[in-house]
Amino acid sequence: MCSPEEAALLRLEEVFSATLARTNSLVLQPLLMTAAEPSDPQGRECLRLLQQLHWSSQQLWEVTEESLHSLQERLCHPDSVGLESLLLLRGADRVLQVYMEYIESYTSCMVVQAFQKAAKRRSGYWRVQRKVLRQLLWGMSSEGSVGTALVEVLCQPLTYHVQQYVFLLLSLSDTIGEHHPTRELVVHTTTLFGDLQSFMRQALDQAVATQALWHTLSSRPRETQPAAARTVVPEPCASPHQDVLCIPARRLLQDSQDVPVTVTPLRAERVLLFDDALVLLQGHNVHTFDLKLVWVDPRQDRCTFHLLTPEEEFSFCSKDPQGKVVWQRKVTEAVCQVLRGKKDFPVLGAGLEPSEPPTCRCAAYTFRAEGRLCQATYEGQWCRGRPHGKGTLKWPDGRNHVGNFCQGLEHGFGIRLVPRASEDKFDCYKCHWWEGSMSGYGICENGTDEVYKGYFQAGLRHGFGVLESTPQAPQPCKYTGHWERGQRSGYGIEEDSDRGERYIGMWQADQRHGPGVMVTQAGVCYQGTFQADKMVGPGILLSEDDSLYEGTFTRDLTLVGKGKVTFPIGFTLEGSFGSGAGGGLHTQGVLDTAALPPDPSSTRKRQLGLGAFPVESRWQGIYGPFWAFVRAGCPGELQEALLGFHVQSSRALRKSQEYLCCERTHPEDSACRMEDILEELLQHREREALQQCLRKALSNPLHPLGKLLRTLMLTFQATYAGVGANKHLQGLAQEEVKQHARELWAAYRGLLRVALQRKGQAPEEDEDAETRDLQVHGLVLPLMLPSFYSELFTLYLLLHEREDGLYSQGIAHLSLFPDTKLLEFLDVQKHLWPLKDLKLTTNQRCSLVRDNCFLSATECLQRIITTVDPREKLEVLERTYGEIEATVSRVLGQEHKLPMDDLLPLLIYVVSRARIQHLGAEIHLIRDLMDPIHTGGLYDFLLTALESCYEHIQKEDMRLHRLPSRWNSRAPW
């Protein structure tokens, strides 16, 4: 059975629905017609607001009709339709939203006096309708204006209706009992509409106060949109049309004429707090501050509190503490409200204590004050009046910066785009920043001309970096090396593509200065001293044919002044050199033809740069940032700045700020988080596990060790690839590879030390030199060598080209012999010849296939070229000797240890049949990079034997009686 309150609600809804319908047809529609097609901006604004009010009224009528229908269903079928089916209860939030939208539309019209202005356009029509308006209102005076009547008729019925809602809902909640299933729903709805009553009263009071304010500011300038901080200076005779401070949705919250307050240092005559802005009036100047960018500073005293904005900091001082509390509370609440993006409900400041606005916010602002940010617009995160966090900064001249900010300055990773004078060209800086300047690793693309990848300090190139021009540049060049305060200084490599030259050496103040090596595309090398980009003093010049010149010469390596030439055949020419009349070389000196020919190997193997550039100090600009990172405890936020970021496409220059990026992998990526990296090092400290861990780390470009290795590869290729592939640089390259292996091991130890410190564990004891060399050659060198092998082995090929040529001739000569003839030629004892098939077990390889002897040993030796690890090459050599001895043992039917007189000819036989190209380069690379622990051991012995074979194959007469007598002919190996 339905209650009397429900029946009363039904009658209330019927009356309100009819009132809304009459108001719509008799008031709102005529208002829209009388306000149609205004020609002035204010008239168009009034029309827009009236249209919005008409739409809100229509929504209100529709929801009232829906509520009425639910009440009718309930009254007609009380047994089957429960109380919870009423729209007023089940859809209370939705109904409330419709009411609030109507109130917002109504008060906006009220603030700008849209009703009075529309009625004034056709005052005669509305005088006739006065009787109709009186019918819709209670207590309307016959003397009141039509505008006032319109204001009342569009609000009074709504106010009365909400009041009756609350009364009836309270009565309903009292009648249904404590334990009724819908009691909580009824109580909730009652509370909502009670709050709506308070909200309506406050909204109407604010609208009245705001409307009254505009009359007192009729000559004040106004702005169409609130700015964060803007000063407007009007013309002396400002017209009302310029008075656009009156935004329809803006409401006055506090006026200093009501609660006095003084502001310093601006000394405002009047302070107005709106729901979206703080306005300071100072003569004809209006200072407007967007509340989104206003912070209440916690520094306070008894009667004063401070406000922070992007460009201003000022104090509010009241006459008494009560006034200070009012203003501070109102400002705080207004800031909270504008940041939430909606008005407080039920009323502004209804809470017992004001909520604190967030310190960090997001907003846009255009700077006005003179300085580097003048006219720049910042959009992003803020903290206490300063850009702080991620944001975008744009200047009117086209410059823009996207990235991280800290206390108003660029700080952290950021991308800056700077337009060039020429059209459609930009300089793009993808860098790390520190307090407003580039600092740490970065990539700079200067238009389409050149790219710099490296480190910065205080906005200048500083530390290691690579500057490379595009091939289309007028003078293409590339510099890989160290910088100091924006200039090339320290050790560096420069390649001049036009001249076909590469300079390896020291720099100072952007010029070649100090010891240096010059290599040309024609194979000519120079080592000497440079000063201010010029060669000075004596130097060494090596030509392609191994001629050696010691003396002075010009920038283009022309011999000039006193010098000495040593020819490959041993002749020497000493005297004065210069340019001849026809452009040729002119000399006056002594030619000595009596000198003995020099040792060809020593002539060919002259090495440049050794001792001139200590290997320990060549690339400290690469390791320096790493060790700074380790000393800081490997903080994840500095990983990119100190170690560099991984870039997949560094040349992709975006011309639109919205799509500007460097396609880098962020350090937050779980695959390269420092916590995971350090934890993995702790869990893989045993030798086999450590080897796999280091292999994974060095192959990962996001791992600190992998980043170091790739940077070292870059420097190695810049030095020794292309023009730098010169045999006289082999020693320089070889010691560099060894040093890199030592540095990478030290880098691993540094990371491990940090990992132990983070776990509170004691660091490992310092290694002695022997233990360190064992780990470097046994663990690191095999893993990193593939990254340098191509360029390094090319240098070995060039250095041993002549010996390998003679060796190839010897191989070609020996290949003419059948197996038996070759064995006989090498004086292999006949009882060691495998001339019959042998019965072998299934897990043994047949070493005799028809007439091919020692096939298994030959195929085993050929595997020496399938690996780059010197240790694995030595293991191949050991297995080869094992295959030779096993074959002999099977032939003899017993275990047999070969003496050197028997082994060496058999080994020459196997080497000749293996036909390994560039065996000399292979042997010398193994010797140079072999683990020192093997010196004097079995591997050393086996490698010496292979060297002996290699040397004898080069000779025309290889009779065994000519083999070195140092071998104990009867001693087994």
Secondary structure, DSSP 8 states (H G I E B T S, - for coil): ---HHHHHHHHHHHHHHHHHHHHIIIIIHHHHHHT-S-SSHHHHHHHHHHHHHHHHHHHHHHHHHHHHHHHHHHHH-TTTS-GGG-HHHHTHHHHHHHHHHHHHHHHHHHHTTHHHHHHHHTHHHHHHTHHHHHHHSSS--TTS-HHHHHHHHTTHHHHHHHHHHHHHHHHHHHHS-TT-TTHHHHHHHHHHHHHHHHHHHHHHHHHHHHHHHHHHTTTS---SS--SSEEE---TT--GGG-----TT--EEEETTTS-EEEETT--SEEEEESSEEEEEETTEEEEEEGGG-EEEEEE-SSEEEEE-SS-EEEEEESSHHHHHHHHHHHHHHHHHHHHTS--SS-TT-SSS-----SEEEEEEE--SSSTTTT-EEEEEEETTEEEEEEEEE-TTS-EEEEEEETTEEEEEEEEEEE-SSTT-EEEEEEEEETTEEEEEEEEEETTTEEEEEEEETTEEEEEEEEEE-TTSSS-EEEEEEEETTEEEEEEEEEETTTTEEEEEEEETTEEEEEEEEEETTS-EEEEEEETTEEEEEEEEE-TT--EEEEEE-TT--EEEEEEEE-TTS-EEEEEEEE-TTSSEEEEEEEE--S----HHHHHT--SSTTTS-GGGTTHHHHHHHHHHHHTT--GGGHHHHH---BS-TT---SSGGG----B--TT-GGG-HHHHHHHHHH--SHHHHHHHHHHHHH-TTSHHHHHHHHHHHHHHHHHSGGG--GGGHHHHHHHHHHHHHHHHHHHHHHHHHHHHHTT--------HHHHHHHIIIIIHHHHHHHHHHHHHHHHHHHTHHHHHHHHHHHHHHTTS-HHHHHHHTT--GGG---S-----TTS--S-BTTB-SHHHHHHHHGGGG---HHHHHHHHHHHHHHHHHHHHHHHTS----BHHHHHHHHHHHHHHHT-TTHHHHHHHHHHHS-GGGTTSHHHHHHHHHHHHHHHHTSS---GGGS-TTS-TTSB-
